[in-house]
């Protein structure tokens, strides 16, 4: 399927999203801007041949962005956040990550009790270990693990995830 | 199938407004994790106690000039 948007339109829509992602991963503004430029060079190079029937533009640009960040950390031998197993060699395989899947996640999270939702967000979004979360929520580590498992079971009732 | 980690990572790119509101609510109550770079900045600037001590010292000096 041919691209329905021009490169300029795509750049305008996705540059803020790419920068937002970069800032969430990289504290240096200079490096973040530099990497965002790298992302859009890669996007520009493949834009004409990109096939929208394989993946949405959003998913494709996200995957290019994510892999660019992984390369950045790999070069600097920093692996605390992104492991080798996270590297996606194929730019288009993650078809499931789309706006709809985030809406589904939002629906599911809204149904959780506040404490369970807090644990899920702090662990999976903020990247905290359960050991770090427990004292913040004024609970024991073992109880935190228990509530975390309960939250996962409840989430699985509302949505499907790996 | 995507994992929860993948979905939340994608959120950092896509910025779903409903998720963003929930994340902001949680982080406003419990804070977000400091990165290694953030910790280095804190270390370079001194501990919060030291900063407070310096402020009090300056105030004390001003009051007695």
gemmi code that builds the backbone of each chain (N, CA, C; Angstrom):
import gemmi

chains = {
    "A": [
        ("UNK", (0.844, -1.205, 0.000), (0.000, 0.000, 0.000), (0.882, 1.259, 0.000)),
        ("UNK", (0.557, 2.190, -0.866), (1.359, 3.420, -0.998), (1.101, 4.341, 0.203)),
        ("UNK", (2.148, 5.110, 0.582), (1.983, 6.073, 1.672), (0.983, 7.150, 1.280)),
        ("UNK", (0.061, 7.430, 2.179), (-0.931, 8.458, 1.876), (-0.466, 9.835, 2.363)),
        ("UNK", (0.556, 9.844, 3.238), (1.068, 11.121, 3.752), (2.420, 11.432, 3.106)),
        ("UNK", (2.730, 12.716, 3.047), (4.061, 13.087, 2.548), (5.053, 12.985, 3.704)),
        ("UNK", (6.342, 12.983, 3.354), (7.376, 12.913, 4.398), (7.256, 14.121, 5.343)),
        ("UNK", (6.985, 15.284, 4.780), (6.879, 16.507, 5.597), (5.743, 16.393, 6.622)),
        ("UNK", (4.620, 15.830, 6.177), (3.477, 15.652, 7.096), (3.833, 14.683, 8.220)),
        ("UNK", (4.504, 13.605, 7.834), (4.910, 12.602, 8.832), (5.884, 13.219, 9.834)),
        ("UNK", (6.833, 13.999, 9.318), (7.829, 14.642, 10.186), (7.128, 15.553, 11.205)),
        ("UNK", (6.180, 16.330, 10.721), (5.465, 17.289, 11.572), (4.702, 16.578, 12.706)),
        ("UNK", (4.071, 15.462, 12.369), (3.272, 14.729, 13.365), (4.162, 13.957, 14.344)),
        ("UNK", (5.220, 13.329, 13.810), (5.963, 12.384, 14.644), (7.212, 12.947, 15.325)),
        ("UNK", (7.702, 14.106, 14.873), (8.905, 14.639, 15.537), (8.678, 14.858, 17.046)),
        ("UNK", (7.541, 15.461, 17.459), (7.328, 15.626, 18.910), (7.245, 14.290, 19.652)),
        ("UNK", (6.673, 13.278, 19.005), (6.568, 11.955, 19.652), (7.952, 11.316, 19.807)),
        ("UNK", (8.764, 11.445, 18.766), (10.123, 10.882, 18.831), (10.921, 11.603, 19.916)),
        ("UNK", (10.801, 12.930, 19.971), (11.530, 13.696, 20.988), (11.043, 13.337, 22.390)),
        ("UNK", (9.723, 13.148, 22.539), (9.171, 12.760, 23.847), (9.756, 11.435, 24.309)),
        ("UNK", (9.864, 10.498, 23.380), (10.431, 9.183, 23.710), (11.907, 9.319, 24.073)),
        ("UNK", (12.633, 10.105, 23.267), (14.069, 10.299, 23.527), (14.293, 10.897, 24.918)),
        ("UNK", (13.483, 11.895, 25.266), (13.656, 12.544, 26.570), (13.313, 11.602, 27.725)),
        ("UNK", (12.425, 10.631, 27.467), (12.089, 9.684, 28.534), (13.216, 8.679, 28.759)),
        ("UNK", (14.119, 8.562, 27.785), (15.182, 7.550, 27.873), (16.567, 8.160, 28.093)),
        ("UNK", (16.761, 9.369, 27.571), (18.108, 9.961, 27.541), (18.079, 11.330, 28.202)),
        ("UNK", (18.957, 11.530, 29.198), (18.886, 12.799, 29.930), (19.555, 13.949, 29.175)),
        ("UNK", (20.504, 13.633, 28.294), (21.191, 14.695, 27.552), (20.304, 15.206, 26.412)),
        ("UNK", (19.937, 16.489, 26.472), (19.084, 17.066, 25.417), (19.795, 17.046, 24.070)),
        ("UNK", (21.105, 17.282, 24.113), (21.893, 17.288, 22.876), (21.829, 15.918, 22.200)),
        ("UNK", (22.070, 14.856, 22.994), (22.030, 13.492, 22.442), (20.621, 13.149, 21.957)),
        ("UNK", (19.605, 13.598, 22.716), (18.214, 13.300, 22.348), (17.889, 13.905, 20.977)),
        ("UNK", (18.304, 15.157, 20.761), (18.042, 15.826, 19.483), (18.825, 15.170, 18.347)),
        ("UNK", (20.065, 14.804, 18.661), (20.926, 14.147, 17.690), (20.306, 12.811, 17.245)),
        ("UNK", (19.798, 12.050, 18.221), (19.206, 10.747, 17.906), (17.893, 10.915, 17.144)),
        ("UNK", (17.129, 11.951, 17.485), (15.872, 12.196, 16.762), (16.195, 12.481, 15.284)),
        ("UNK", (17.277, 13.224, 15.036), (17.690, 13.486, 13.655), (18.060, 12.183, 12.959)),
        ("UNK", (18.769, 11.309, 13.680), (19.154, 10.005, 13.108), (17.908, 9.213, 12.722)),
        ("UNK", (16.890, 9.249, 13.602), (15.641, 8.529, 13.328), (15.034, 9.020, 12.020)),
        ("UNK", (14.979, 10.348, 11.858), (14.302, 10.875, 10.668), (15.144, 10.720, 9.393)),
        ("UNK", (16.444, 10.573, 9.537), (17.269, 10.239, 8.358), (16.906, 8.817, 7.909)),
        ("UNK", (16.791, 7.894, 8.900), (16.434, 6.501, 8.577), (15.033, 6.440, 7.953)),
        ("UNK", (14.106, 7.221, 8.537), (12.733, 7.239, 8.021), (12.724, 7.785, 6.591)),
        ("UNK", (13.483, 8.862, 6.363), (13.535, 9.478, 5.035), (14.066, 8.490, 3.995)),
        ("UNK", (15.126, 7.769, 4.400), (15.761, 6.825, 3.466), (14.815, 5.704, 3.025)),
        ("UNK", (13.923, 5.287, 3.955), (13.044, 4.158, 3.624), (11.603, 4.576, 3.332)),
        ("UNK", (11.346, 5.877, 3.403), (9.959, 6.352, 3.313), (9.262, 5.935, 2.025)),
        ("UNK", (9.968, 6.070, 0.909), (9.348, 5.774, -0.391), (9.010, 4.299, -0.548)),
        ("UNK", (9.786, 3.440, 0.121), (9.568, 1.993, -0.048), (8.778, 1.385, 1.115)),
        ("UNK", (8.431, 2.207, 2.111), (7.694, 1.676, 3.267), (6.297, 1.212, 2.846)),
        ("UNK", (5.950, 0.002, 3.292), (4.677, -0.607, 2.902), (3.695, -0.563, 4.081)),
        ("UNK", (2.665, 0.261, 3.964), (1.702, 0.429, 5.062), (0.834, -0.798, 5.305)),
        ("UNK", (0.858, -1.763, 4.397), (0.060, -2.970, 4.626), (0.756, -3.878, 5.648)),
        ("UNK", (2.069, -3.655, 5.870), (2.813, -4.474, 6.844), (2.715, -3.904, 8.256)),
        ("UNK", (2.702, -2.612, 8.365), (2.614, -1.964, 9.687), (2.189, -0.521, 9.496)),
        ("UNK", (1.652, 0.055, 10.576), (1.265, 1.461, 10.482), (2.519, 2.325, 10.525)),
        ("UNK", (2.413, 3.534, 10.042), (3.546, 4.478, 10.088), (3.986, 4.677, 11.538)),
        ("UNK", (2.987, 4.799, 12.426), (3.274, 5.038, 13.836), (4.139, 3.913, 14.414)),
        ("UNK", (3.731, 2.671, 14.174), (4.475, 1.523, 14.701), (5.876, 1.466, 14.093)),
        ("UNK", (5.961, 1.757, 12.816), (7.264, 1.726, 12.135), (8.214, 2.770, 12.732)),
        ("UNK", (7.731, 3.999, 12.866), (8.606, 5.059, 13.396), (8.979, 4.776, 14.857)),
        ("UNK", (8.023, 4.230, 15.609), (8.323, 3.858, 16.994), (9.450, 2.822, 17.022)),
        ("UNK", (9.359, 1.810, 16.152), (10.361, 0.741, 16.146), (11.737, 1.288, 15.745)),
        ("UNK", (11.765, 2.170, 14.750), (13.034, 2.787, 14.340), (13.606, 3.602, 15.516)),
        ("UNK", (12.714, 4.322, 16.216), (13.132, 5.160, 17.346), (13.713, 4.293, 18.461)),
        ("UNK", (12.986, 3.233, 18.771), (13.400, 2.337, 19.854), (14.759, 1.697, 19.527)),
        ("UNK", (14.912, 1.230, 18.309), (16.178, 0.598, 17.926), (17.334, 1.599, 17.913)),
        ("UNK", (17.029, 2.843, 17.582), (18.073, 3.877, 17.589), (18.558, 4.125, 19.023)),
        ("UNK", (17.616, 4.116, 19.973), (17.986, 4.287, 21.389), (18.803, 3.081, 21.869)),
        ("UNK", (18.378, 1.887, 21.463), (19.112, 0.672, 21.866), (20.546, 0.716, 21.334)),
        ("UNK", (20.704, 1.144, 20.084), (22.056, 1.279, 19.501), (22.890, 2.272, 20.304)),
        ("UNK", (22.255, 3.384, 20.695), (22.943, 4.430, 21.479), (23.501, 3.845, 22.775)),
        ("UNK", (22.664, 3.064, 23.481), (23.121, 2.476, 24.747), (24.131, 1.360, 24.495)),
        ("UNK", (23.948, 0.641, 23.376), (24.861, -0.467, 23.082), (26.267, 0.080, 22.824)),
        ("UNK", (26.338, 1.175, 22.101), (27.641, 1.787, 21.813), (28.313, 2.231, 23.116)),
        ("UNK", (27.490, 2.737, 24.044), (28.050, 3.214, 25.311), (28.130, 2.120, 26.361)),
        ("UNK", (27.788, 0.906, 25.944), (27.806, -0.266, 26.838), (26.992, -0.030, 28.106)),
        ("UNK", (25.845, 0.646, 27.958), (24.942, 0.857, 29.088), (23.749, -0.061, 28.885)),
        ("UNK", (23.582, -1.025, 29.760), (22.524, -2.013, 29.548), (21.511, -2.049, 30.694)),
        ("UNK", (21.564, -1.031, 31.546), (20.710, -1.126, 32.736), (19.226, -1.079, 32.386)),
        ("UNK", (18.897, -0.461, 31.269), (17.472, -0.326, 30.962), (17.052, -1.193, 29.789)),
        ("UNK", (17.885, -1.286, 28.775), (17.494, -2.005, 27.568), (18.412, -3.199, 27.371)),
        ("UNK", (17.864, -4.385, 27.444), (18.659, -5.592, 27.269), (18.765, -5.969, 25.806)),
        ("UNK", (19.708, -6.853, 25.521), (19.900, -7.302, 24.136), (18.629, -7.947, 23.591)),
        ("UNK", (17.876, -8.591, 24.492), (16.662, -9.295, 24.034), (15.597, -8.333, 23.512)),
        ("UNK", (15.756, -7.030, 23.833), (14.768, -6.044, 23.408), (14.982, -5.572, 21.965)),
        ("UNK", (16.124, -5.930, 21.391), (16.431, -5.399, 20.071), (15.538, -6.034, 19.004)),
        ("UNK", (14.919, -5.179, 18.223), (14.024, -5.635, 17.172), (14.744, -5.442, 15.838)),
        ("UNK", (15.124, -6.549, 15.214), (15.890, -6.432, 13.965), (14.988, -6.002, 12.809)),
        ("UNK", (13.760, -6.522, 12.799), (12.835, -6.181, 11.725), (12.057, -4.926, 12.118)),
        ("UNK", (12.115, -3.921, 11.273), (11.473, -2.645, 11.593), (9.949, -2.702, 11.621)),
        ("UNK", (9.358, -3.777, 11.163), (7.909, -3.748, 10.966), (7.131, -4.840, 11.701)),
        ("UNK", (7.787, -5.625, 12.567), (7.072, -6.789, 13.094), (6.049, -6.466, 14.178)),
        ("UNK", (6.192, -5.306, 14.857), (5.351, -5.073, 16.019), (3.989, -4.481, 15.664)),
        ("UNK", (3.202, -5.219, 14.893), (1.914, -4.718, 14.457), (0.903, -4.526, 15.566)),
        ("UNK", (1.137, -5.209, 16.712), (0.160, -5.166, 17.802), (0.238, -3.858, 18.592)),
        ("UNK", (1.367, -3.180, 18.524), (1.499, -1.924, 19.255), (0.857, -0.805, 18.441)),
        ("UNK", (-0.349, -0.466, 18.816), (-1.029, 0.620, 18.112), (-1.898, 1.397, 19.099)),
        ("UNK", (-2.558, 2.420, 18.599), (-3.375, 3.278, 19.466), (-4.460, 2.464, 20.175)),
        ("UNK", (-4.990, 1.482, 19.479), (-6.068, 0.660, 20.051), (-5.572, -0.140, 21.258)),
        ("UNK", (-4.345, -0.683, 21.153), (-3.820, -1.478, 22.267), (-3.583, -0.603, 23.499)),
        ("UNK", (-3.247, 0.675, 23.291), (-3.071, 1.577, 24.443), (-4.421, 1.937, 25.066)),
        ("UNK", (-5.448, 2.055, 24.231), (-6.798, 2.314, 24.757), (-7.265, 1.121, 25.604)),
        ("UNK", (-6.938, -0.085, 25.099), (-7.306, -1.309, 25.820), (-6.589, -1.350, 27.182)),
        ("UNK", (-5.327, -0.946, 27.177), (-4.556, -0.907, 28.430), (-5.153, 0.129, 29.383)),
        ("UNK", (-5.530, 1.281, 28.851), (-6.130, 2.330, 29.689), (-7.446, 1.833, 30.301)),
        ("UNK", (-8.268, 1.163, 29.490), (-9.539, 0.605, 29.993), (-9.276, -0.351, 31.151)),
        ("UNK", (-8.282, -1.229, 30.948), (-7.979, -2.251, 31.958), (-7.429, -1.623, 33.239)),
        ("UNK", (-6.525, -0.661, 33.089), (-5.923, -0.019, 34.269), (-6.959, 0.738, 35.091)),
        ("UNK", (-7.932, 1.333, 34.399), (-8.981, 2.089, 35.105), (-9.821, 1.191, 36.002)),
        ("UNK", (-9.868, -0.091, 35.639), (-10.682, -1.025, 36.436), (-9.935, -1.537, 37.667)),
        ("UNK", (-8.634, -1.321, 37.741), (-7.857, -1.825, 38.880), (-8.023, -0.924, 40.096)),
        ("UNK", (-7.956, -1.517, 41.297), (-7.896, -0.664, 42.500), (-6.634, 0.204, 42.433)),
        ("UNK", (-6.694, 1.379, 43.060), (-5.604, 2.350, 42.920), (-4.221, 1.772, 43.243)),
        ("UNK", (-4.136, 1.001, 44.342), (-2.822, 0.490, 44.751), (-2.239, -0.476, 43.711)),
        ("UNK", (-3.093, -1.312, 43.138), (-2.631, -2.248, 42.106), (-2.178, -1.477, 40.859)),
        ("UNK", (-2.952, -0.448, 40.497), (-2.592, 0.368, 39.325), (-1.253, 1.081, 39.556)),
        ("UNK", (-1.070, 1.589, 40.770), (0.187, 2.274, 41.093), (1.371, 1.330, 40.912)),
        ("UNK", (1.233, 0.102, 41.411), (2.339, -0.863, 41.311), (2.649, -1.170, 39.847)),
        ("UNK", (1.611, -1.381, 39.057), (1.816, -1.687, 37.633), (2.521, -0.515, 36.933)),
        ("UNK", (2.062, 0.699, 37.183), (2.660, 1.873, 36.522), (4.103, 2.094, 36.972)),
        ("UNK", (4.324, 2.010, 38.286), (5.688, 2.256, 38.789), (6.664, 1.185, 38.305)),
        ("UNK", (6.170, -0.055, 38.187), (7.049, -1.151, 37.766), (7.283, -1.147, 36.245)),
        ("UNK", (6.201, -1.100, 35.477), (6.332, -1.280, 34.022), (6.570, 0.022, 33.262)),
        ("UNK", (6.141, 1.141, 33.803), (6.368, 2.414, 33.096), (7.584, 3.147, 33.673)),
        ("UNK", (7.594, 3.304, 35.001), (8.674, 4.077, 35.616), (9.945, 3.247, 35.785)),
        ("UNK", (9.826, 1.930, 35.627), (11.010, 1.062, 35.662), (11.550, 0.785, 37.055)),
        ("UNK", (10.706, 0.922, 38.079), (11.154, 0.636, 39.448), (11.041, -0.858, 39.736)),
        ("UNK", (11.958, -1.347, 40.562), (11.877, -2.731, 41.022), (10.810, -2.799, 42.126)),
        ("UNK", (10.217, -3.999, 42.308), (9.195, -4.145, 43.359), (9.793, -3.817, 44.729)),
        ("UNK", (11.090, -4.112, 44.904), (11.766, -3.808, 46.179), (11.797, -2.300, 46.448)),
        ("UNK", (11.877, -1.500, 45.370), (11.881, -0.038, 45.523), (10.457, 0.486, 45.753)),
        ("UNK", (9.497, -0.191, 45.109), (8.106, 0.263, 45.196), (7.521, 0.016, 46.590)),
        ("UNK", (7.856, -1.133, 47.167), (7.255, -1.524, 48.448), (7.343, -0.425, 49.524)),
        ("UNK", (8.545, 0.103, 49.825), (8.585, 1.147, 50.867), (7.835, 2.422, 50.487)),
        ("UNK", (7.805, 2.750, 49.191), (7.072, 3.941, 48.755), (5.587, 3.806, 49.053)),
        ("UNK", (5.075, 2.588, 48.895), (3.653, 2.351, 49.130), (3.390, 1.893, 50.568)),
        ("UNK", (4.463, 1.967, 51.367), (4.342, 1.622, 52.778), (3.850, 0.177, 52.972)),
        ("UNK", (4.458, -0.721, 52.240), (4.074, -2.125, 52.373), (5.329, -2.995, 52.336)),
        ("UNK", (5.191, -4.254, 52.804), (6.358, -5.143, 52.799), (6.624, -5.605, 51.361)),
        ("UNK", (7.863, -6.059, 51.122), (8.231, -6.539, 49.787), (7.368, -7.737, 49.396)),
        ("UNK", (7.158, -8.651, 50.350), (6.370, -9.860, 50.010), (4.923, -9.491, 49.690)),
        ("UNK", (4.384, -8.529, 50.408), (3.011, -8.088, 50.116), (2.945, -7.380, 48.764)),
        ("UNK", (3.985, -6.636, 48.466), (4.047, -5.921, 47.182), (4.048, -6.934, 46.028)),
        ("UNK", (4.815, -8.027, 46.201), (4.859, -9.069, 45.160), (3.476, -9.703, 44.992)),
        ("UNK", (2.819, -9.903, 46.123), (1.482, -10.513, 46.123), (0.475, -9.617, 45.375)),
        ("UNK", (0.499, -8.343, 45.719), (-0.435, -7.384, 45.088), (-0.114, -7.243, 43.596)),
        ("UNK", (1.181, -7.281, 43.252), (1.606, -7.210, 41.853), (1.023, -8.393, 41.067)),
        ("UNK", (1.156, -9.605, 41.638), (0.610, -10.796, 40.959), (-0.904, -10.710, 40.807)),
        ("UNK", (-1.538, -10.213, 41.849), (-2.994, -10.049, 41.821), (-3.397, -9.075, 40.704)),
        ("UNK", (-2.642, -7.986, 40.600), (-2.921, -6.980, 39.574), (-2.748, -7.576, 38.173)),
        ("UNK", (-1.698, -8.400, 38.000), (-1.473, -9.034, 36.694), (-2.630, -9.973, 36.343)),
        ("UNK", (-3.064, -10.740, 37.339), (-4.179, -11.677, 37.085), (-5.442, -10.913, 36.697)),
        ("UNK", (-5.672, -9.808, 37.413), (-6.850, -9.009, 37.126), (-6.756, -8.384, 35.714)),
        ("UNK", (-5.570, -7.888, 35.380), (-5.381, -7.286, 34.048), (-5.646, -8.307, 32.939)),
        ("UNK", (-5.224, -9.562, 33.194), (-5.424, -10.620, 32.183), (-6.904, -10.925, 31.956)),
        ("UNK", (-7.728, -10.585, 32.948), (-9.176, -10.763, 32.752), (-9.725, -9.716, 31.781)),
        ("UNK", (-9.056, -8.571, 31.733), (-9.563, -7.451, 30.935), (-8.899, -7.321, 29.571)),
        ("UNK", (-7.683, -7.867, 29.430), (-6.957, -7.700, 28.171), (-5.966, -8.847, 27.975)),
        ("UNK", (-5.422, -8.956, 26.765), (-4.423, -9.995, 26.511), (-3.058, -9.353, 26.320)),
        ("UNK", (-2.053, -9.936, 26.990), (-0.664, -9.479, 26.816), (0.260, -10.636, 27.154)),
        ("UNK", (1.487, -10.528, 26.739), (2.491, -11.575, 26.980), (2.942, -11.593, 28.424)),
    ],
    "B": [
        ("UNK", (2.247, -11.091, 20.284), (1.532, -10.378, 21.347), (2.517, -9.498, 22.132)),
        ("UNK", (2.104, -8.296, 22.429), (2.994, -7.382, 23.151), (2.957, -7.667, 24.650)),
        ("UNK", (4.071, -7.407, 25.332), (4.093, -7.541, 26.791), (3.686, -6.199, 27.403)),
        ("UNK", (3.441, -6.222, 28.715), (3.102, -4.961, 29.396), (4.243, -3.958, 29.254)),
        ("UNK", (5.474, -4.479, 29.348), (6.654, -3.613, 29.225), (6.664, -2.938, 27.840)),
        ("UNK", (6.344, -3.715, 26.805), (6.291, -3.167, 25.439), (5.215, -2.087, 25.329)),
        ("UNK", (4.040, -2.385, 25.905), (2.925, -1.429, 25.814), (3.270, -0.113, 26.507)),
        ("UNK", (3.868, -0.216, 27.699), (4.221, 1.011, 28.420), (5.361, 1.758, 27.718)),
        ("UNK", (6.248, 1.015, 27.065), (7.320, 1.668, 26.308), (6.722, 2.406, 25.101)),
        ("UNK", (5.778, 1.767, 24.453), (5.111, 2.393, 23.305), (4.359, 3.654, 23.748)),
        ("UNK", (3.824, 3.607, 24.970), (3.132, 4.773, 25.514), (4.077, 5.988, 25.580)),
        ("UNK", (5.370, 5.733, 25.866), (6.343, 6.840, 25.934), (6.496, 7.523, 24.580)),
        ("UNK", (6.152, 6.809, 23.525), (6.209, 7.359, 22.171), (4.856, 7.935, 21.764)),
        ("UNK", (3.803, 7.148, 21.977), (2.494, 7.510, 21.437), (1.734, 8.505, 22.322)),
        ("UNK", (1.982, 8.469, 23.634), (1.369, 9.434, 24.548), (-0.157, 9.404, 24.588)),
        ("UNK", (-0.731, 8.214, 24.820), (-2.195, 8.116, 24.997), (-2.613, 9.001, 26.174)),
        ("UNK", (-3.594, 9.871, 25.949), (-3.915, 10.878, 26.978), (-4.496, 10.269, 28.255)),
        ("UNK", (-5.291, 9.198, 28.124), (-5.875, 8.577, 29.333), (-4.776, 7.908, 30.176)),
        ("UNK", (-3.873, 7.223, 29.498), (-2.763, 6.592, 30.232), (-1.876, 7.653, 30.868)),
        ("UNK", (-1.638, 8.716, 30.110), (-0.781, 9.800, 30.606), (-1.340, 10.380, 31.906)),
        ("UNK", (-2.652, 10.536, 31.959), (-3.285, 11.087, 33.165), (-3.080, 10.141, 34.354)),
        ("UNK", (-3.245, 8.846, 34.108), (-3.063, 7.873, 35.208), (-1.603, 7.832, 35.667)),
        ("UNK", (-0.684, 7.890, 34.695), (0.751, 7.847, 35.017), (1.146, 9.090, 35.818)),
        ("UNK", (0.662, 10.246, 35.375), (0.977, 11.497, 36.090), (0.454, 11.450, 37.517)),
        ("UNK", (-0.758, 10.895, 37.669), (-1.369, 10.793, 38.997), (-0.494, 9.926, 39.911)),
        ("UNK", (-0.088, 8.767, 39.410), (0.744, 7.863, 40.215), (2.094, 8.509, 40.521)),
        ("UNK", (2.734, 9.061, 39.487), (4.076, 9.625, 39.705), (4.041, 10.878, 40.585)),
        ("UNK", (2.904, 11.582, 40.581), (2.827, 12.768, 41.448), (2.762, 12.343, 42.920)),
        ("UNK", (2.222, 11.153, 43.150), (2.137, 10.676, 44.538), (3.402, 9.942, 44.983)),
        ("UNK", (4.070, 9.250, 44.050), (5.214, 8.417, 44.445), (6.519, 8.780, 43.769)),
        ("UNK", (6.492, 9.700, 42.803), (7.725, 10.091, 42.120), (8.137, 9.071, 41.095)),
        ("UNK", (9.030, 9.515, 40.183), (9.541, 8.589, 39.177), (10.970, 8.233, 39.531)),
        ("UNK", (11.426, 7.152, 38.918), (12.775, 6.678, 39.215), (13.807, 7.655, 38.660)),
        ("UNK", (14.866, 7.912, 39.445), (15.937, 8.771, 38.939), (16.863, 7.935, 38.069)),
        ("UNK", (17.247, 8.479, 36.915), (18.182, 7.761, 36.058), (19.584, 7.906, 36.637)),
        ("UNK", (20.539, 7.137, 36.101), (21.923, 7.243, 36.557), (22.432, 8.667, 36.328)),
        ("UNK", (22.052, 9.257, 35.175), (22.477, 10.632, 34.877), (21.906, 11.615, 35.900)),
        ("UNK", (20.617, 11.387, 36.283), (20.000, 12.261, 37.291), (20.756, 12.157, 38.616)),
        ("UNK", (21.098, 10.896, 38.969), (21.796, 10.686, 40.235), (23.163, 11.372, 40.213)),
        ("UNK", (23.825, 11.338, 39.037), (25.126, 12.007, 38.906), (24.969, 13.512, 39.084)),
        ("UNK", (23.859, 14.064, 38.532), (23.608, 15.505, 38.666), (23.415, 15.875, 40.136)),
        ("UNK", (22.636, 15.015, 40.843), (22.402, 15.266, 42.273), (23.733, 15.243, 43.010)),
        ("UNK", (24.549, 14.234, 42.645), (25.832, 14.080, 43.300), (26.738, 15.279, 43.020)),
        ("UNK", (26.716, 15.757, 41.744), (27.560, 16.891, 41.372), (27.131, 18.166, 42.093)),
        ("UNK", (25.818, 18.278, 42.310), (25.293, 19.489, 42.953), (25.400, 19.412, 44.476)),
        ("UNK", (25.710, 18.238, 45.001), (25.745, 18.050, 46.445), (24.450, 17.441, 46.899)),
        ("UNK", (24.420, 16.978, 48.154), (23.204, 16.366, 48.660), (22.187, 17.446, 48.971)),
        ("UNK", (20.895, 17.119, 49.018), (19.901, 18.145, 49.365), (20.221, 18.801, 50.708)),
        ("UNK", (20.755, 18.013, 51.659), (21.106, 18.570, 52.973), (22.166, 19.659, 52.830)),
        ("UNK", (23.175, 19.345, 51.989), (24.265, 20.321, 51.803), (23.742, 21.603, 51.181)),
        ("UNK", (22.848, 21.455, 50.190), (22.290, 22.628, 49.507), (21.513, 23.478, 50.517)),
        ("UNK", (20.699, 22.806, 51.337), (19.923, 23.522, 52.353), (20.858, 24.239, 53.331)),
        ("UNK", (21.941, 23.537, 53.733), (22.904, 24.138, 54.665), (23.522, 25.398, 54.068)),
        ("UNK", (23.878, 25.301, 52.746), (24.488, 26.464, 52.079), (23.519, 27.639, 52.028)),
        ("UNK", (22.225, 27.343, 51.744), (21.209, 28.401, 51.693), (21.078, 29.081, 53.060)),
        ("UNK", (21.061, 28.260, 54.117), (20.913, 28.811, 55.468), (22.120, 29.661, 55.856)),
        ("UNK", (23.301, 29.201, 55.427), (24.534, 29.927, 55.718), (24.512, 31.301, 55.051)),
        ("UNK", (24.080, 31.324, 53.753), (23.990, 32.583, 53.008), (23.000, 33.535, 53.672)),
        ("UNK", (21.851, 32.966, 54.082), (20.820, 33.780, 54.717), (21.360, 34.374, 56.023)),
        ("UNK", (22.075, 33.538, 56.785), (22.646, 33.961, 58.049), (23.628, 35.120, 57.833)),
        ("UNK", (24.481, 34.968, 56.769), (25.472, 36.010, 56.462), (24.777, 37.317, 56.096)),
        ("UNK", (23.710, 37.212, 55.226), (22.955, 38.402, 54.798), (22.351, 39.116, 56.005)),
        ("UNK", (21.767, 38.309, 56.904), (21.089, 38.877, 58.075), (22.052, 39.620, 59.000)),
        ("UNK", (23.327, 39.215, 58.946), (24.291, 39.801, 59.880), (25.239, 40.808, 59.238)),
        ("UNK", (24.909, 41.203, 57.964), (25.761, 42.231, 57.321), (25.247, 43.621, 57.703)),
    ],
}
model = gemmi.Model(1)
for chain_id, residues in chains.items():
    chain = gemmi.Chain(chain_id)
    for i, (resn, *xyz) in enumerate(residues, 1):
        res = gemmi.Residue()
        res.name, res.seqid = resn, gemmi.SeqId(i, " ")
        for name, pos in zip(("N", "CA", "C"), xyz):
            atom = gemmi.Atom()
            atom.name, atom.element = name, gemmi.Element(name[0])
            atom.pos, atom.b_iso = gemmi.Position(*pos), 0.0
            res.add_atom(atom)
        chain.add_residue(res)
    model.add_chain(chain)
structure = gemmi.Structure()
structure.add_model(model)
structure.setup_entities()
